[in-house]
Amino acid sequence: LTRLRSSSLELREKEIREKGSEILREQLDAAKRELKLKDKECERLSQVRNQLEQELEELTASLFEEAHKMVREANVKQAGAEKQLKEAQGKIDVLQAEVTALKTLVLTSTPSSPNWQLHPQLQTSGTRGSYKHVGGHVRNKSVKSACSAVFPAAVGARNHMDSILYTEFLLWRECPSLDRSSAFLSRVYREDIGPCLSFTRSELSQLVQGAVESNSLTIEPVAIPALPMIKASSIEKCALSGLSRACQHRIKLGDKGTYYYISPSSRARITTVCNFFTYIRYIQQGLVRHDAEQMFWEVMRLRREMAVAKLGFYLTDQG
């Protein structure tokens, strides 16, 4: 009896172990299947995230390019409008001069002393042949020829790539940064940024350059009260040049509450440098999707704007 009981207990224990092991295997298999499903879900979500990030980068780059294109088109339209305005003003000046001259001829013609140019019928045939006009205004040129003398035709510009400048730009583009140690930025600082931001007030000029480099400079128009006897611009002394000019804008450096009034020329010089830094920051951040040559010519265009601004040429808001 003892042996039978012990053998039956062993059989039951064995059956219990087998059933328990089967249950554990089933639970383990179920856990493995659930883990595989979760891994697949994580992989799918990771792919979705990567796709969204890529689409966001492409959208940001396209928005930047579109904004840059709109700014360039606006500048071209502004320059064209200013050119047309200057041409129209030149034509008006020519016409006014002609009208003044004609009035002079009419007023100086009297019965006792007629103007032979206005009244050629009063001359005899011999006198007409030998008459030579010495003084007065002779209108022997058309308005078009006069205007072309004032505004000569522009010579078509051509681009010629400088190999040294292009090589320096390519070396900087391999690892873009705002460090002056690179040959590219060192040249731009020496030839463009430094002279463009070099004003009479040297201490403030250095602060302005530092704010431009750190992207903490603020330029805003001056609010003028809308009174009938107050001009649209206030005559202030420019904080950078020290000259009394119509200062329509003011600048603020960083978070400081101090404002400095600046003249249109100083504002143009600062904005051209800001435009250059904005573009190279976009290149550094990988937002510009153009090839190296297109980037180079855009940089050259921005350098040309700085060179023109430091010589005193700029576009006004009215132009």
Secondary structure, DSSP 8 states (H G I E B T S, - for coil): -HHHHHHHHHHHHHHHHHHHHHHHHHHHHHHHHHHHHHHHHHHHHHHHHHHHHHHHHHHHHHHHHHHHHHHHHHHHHHHHHHHHHHHHHHHHHHHHHHHHHHHHHHHT--SSS--TTT-GGGS-HHHHHH----SS----S-HHHHHHHHS-----------HHHHHHHHHHHHS--S-TTSHHHHHHIIIIIHHHT--SSHHHHHHHHHHHHTT-EEEEE------TTS-SSEEEE-TTT--EEEE-EEEEETT---EEEE-HHHHHHHHHHHHHHHHHHHHHTT---S-HHHHHHHHHHHHHHHHHHHTT----S--
